[in-house]
Amino acid sequence: MRVAITGASGLIGSALGESLRSDGHQVSRLVRRTPSADDEVSWDPKSGEIDLSGLRDVDSIVHLAGAGVGDHRWTDAYKQEILDSRVLGTQTIARAAADVGVTSLVCGSAIGYYGDRGDERLSEDSSKGFGFLSDVVADWEAAAALAEQAGVRVTYARTGLVVSSEGGAWKRMLPLFKAGAGGRLGSGRQFWSFIALSDEVRALRFLIDSESIRGPVNITAPEPVTNRVATDVLAKELHRPSFAAVPALALKAALGEFSSEVLGSTRAIPARLIDAGFKWDAPTMREAVSAIL
């Protein structure tokens, strides 16, 4: 099988590429520069240009590229960058998928679609929430319509908080907790829908292979936990205290509008993965944290 990946140098994309190659599959990486290796294919998500000749023999495309939502303070300009990087990039990939006739397109997405919903259990059938990221995800997924209309099987991987020491929020948290300065964020009552990086990769491969699955799929562990539970587990696994706490006001001052995502509660349940018989390697927070330590 040959799989093309956008965002192939990122945390998830690099792990997925390594997993596929280790099992003997061919991986093509889409790059926004002149290709310098045989496995690279050029594209420009903003202009809509892409080298279709490099995708002619591809079976599936996994589209993970997009500006990081937590990489910069949310100015109006950066919010536009977040939106454009997802919508324009997805439109470009959807057109390419339709043109070359790939079997499946797995589009990166996010549980931010549901917004801040307290302790409500949210499946893939739950309604869209409110707020900037909810709107972004809705537009992001809608941008793949052209591929669906062309008969490509499209799935939307609504990913939760990826537990990894190599990137994302957990990479930032680990040094604090190792120093004994970690603790809950805000009230700690907000739900964190997490997924171990290894299970994220396995779930994406599951979506590539599963011919009956299409549409949104929550990529999270079976049971989300609260921020208080998550931070307590991390502290215990490191044998460190977790007395410190970051007040909500401090987070708002430091992060601006993005703090609403850190303090918001999204209790996403991976109903479609469960129904399809997917098995997690690290279904609990303790197992996910142990894996990165």
MOCOR-V373179 format. One record per helix or strand of 3 or more residues. SS is the DSSP state (A for helix, B for strand). FROM is the first residue (numbers start at 0). LEN is the number of residues. If there is no record, write none. Layout:
BEGIN
{{SS	FROM	LEN} {SS	FROM	LEN}}
END
This chain:
BEGIN
{{B	1	5} {A	10	12} {B	25	6} {B	39	5} {A	51	4} {B	59	4} {A	75	25} {B	103	7} {A	110	4} {A	131	11} {A	144	5} {B	152	7} {B	160	3} {A	167	11} {B	182	3} {B	193	3} {A	196	13} {B	214	5} {A	226	12} {B	243	3} {A	247	16} {A	270	5} {A	284	8}}
END
